[in-house]
């Protein structure tokens, strides 16, 4: 009986390529971020949760560097990302050049994510 519940009931191609409504944070960690042209823009490094309402405010994206050294981190408003379930990735409507000019930070100097001005700056940059 428990074994039957663990198996998905709908294994059709359409169902398997539909974005799930709920994902675990660990299943998102490390997922690729690509742009609409299919270029690699980095990986999800962390998620920032709004404790007031439980929503995901930002995905922290790691870009550049080598083996985690010298990479730059970016806080991308979660609403700027689209799920690509077929490739276990997220799509961000930005070019590599735009991302390189985006407000970023390094692993030792994280911004104050609760600062409304910080959020406004990011939304103005990423949400069109």
C-alpha positions in Angstrom: 0.0 0.0 0.0 2.7 2.5 0.9 4.6 1.6 -2.2 1.6 2.5 -4.4 1.3 5.9 -2.9 5.0 6.7 -3.7 4.4 6.2 -7.4 3.0 9.0 -9.6 -0.4 8.1 -11.0 0.0 10.1 -14.2 3.2 9.4 -16.0 2.2 10.9 -19.3 4.6 13.1 -21.2 2.4 16.2 -20.6 2.3 15.6 -16.8 6.0 14.9 -16.5 6.9 18.2 -18.3 4.5 20.4 -16.3 5.9 22.5 -13.5 4.9 21.3 -10.1 3.1 23.6 -7.9 5.3 22.9 -4.9 9.0 22.0 -4.8 11.4 21.4 -1.9 14.2 23.9 -1.5 16.8 21.2 -1.7 15.4 20.1 -5.1 16.0 23.7 -6.4 19.5 24.2 -5.0 22.0 23.8 -7.8 19.5 24.1 -10.6 20.7 25.8 -13.7 19.6 29.3 -14.6 19.4 29.9 -18.4 18.2 32.8 -20.5 15.6 32.6 -23.2 18.4 32.0 -25.7 19.5 28.9 -23.8 22.8 30.4 -22.5 23.9 29.4 -19.0 23.5 32.2 -16.5 24.6 30.3 -13.4 23.1 28.1 -10.7 20.7 28.5 -7.8 22.8 28.8 -4.7 20.2 29.7 -2.1 16.6 30.9 -1.7 15.6 33.8 0.5 12.3 33.3 2.2 10.0 36.1 3.4 9.1 35.0 6.9 6.1 37.3 7.1 4.2 35.4 4.4 6.3 32.3 3.7 6.9 33.2 0.1 10.3 32.9 -1.8 11.5 36.5 -2.3 14.8 35.9 -4.1 16.8 33.1 -5.7 20.5 33.7 -5.0 22.3 32.9 -8.3 26.0 32.1 -8.5 27.6 33.1 -11.8 31.2 33.0 -13.1 34.2 31.8 -11.2 35.6 28.3 -11.2 34.6 25.6 -8.7 32.9 28.2 -6.6 36.0 30.4 -6.4 35.6 34.0 -7.7 32.0 33.6 -8.5 29.6 36.6 -8.1 26.3 36.2 -6.4 23.0 37.9 -7.6 19.7 38.1 -5.8 17.1 37.6 -8.5 13.4 38.3 -7.6 11.7 34.9 -7.7 8.9 36.3 -9.8 11.5 37.1 -12.6 12.2 33.3 -13.0 10.2 30.8 -15.0 10.4 27.1 -14.3 11.7 24.9 -17.1 10.6 21.4 -15.8 11.9 19.6 -18.8 15.5 20.6 -18.0 15.2 21.0 -14.2 16.1 24.7 -14.7 14.9 28.2 -14.4 14.6 30.8 -17.2 15.6 34.4 -16.6 14.9 36.9 -19.3 18.4 38.5 -19.3 21.5 38.3 -21.4 24.9 37.4 -20.0 25.9 41.0 -20.5 22.9 42.2 -18.5 23.7 39.8 -15.7 27.3 40.9 -15.5 26.0 44.5 -15.0 23.4 43.5 -12.4 23.8 44.5 -8.8 25.6 41.6 -7.2 27.6 40.7 -4.1 30.2 38.2 -2.9 29.9 35.3 -0.5 31.4 37.3 2.4 29.2 40.4 1.9 25.6 39.6 1.6 23.1 42.5 1.3 20.2 43.3 3.6 17.4 41.5 1.8 14.8 43.1 4.1 15.8 46.6 2.9 12.9 47.9 0.7 15.2 50.0 -1.5 17.3 46.9 -2.2 14.2 45.1 -3.4 13.0 48.0 -5.5 16.4 48.2 -7.2 16.3 44.5 -8.1 12.7 44.5 -9.3 13.5 47.5 -11.5 16.5 45.7 -13.0 14.9 42.2 -13.6 11.2 42.7 -14.0 10.1 44.2 -17.3 
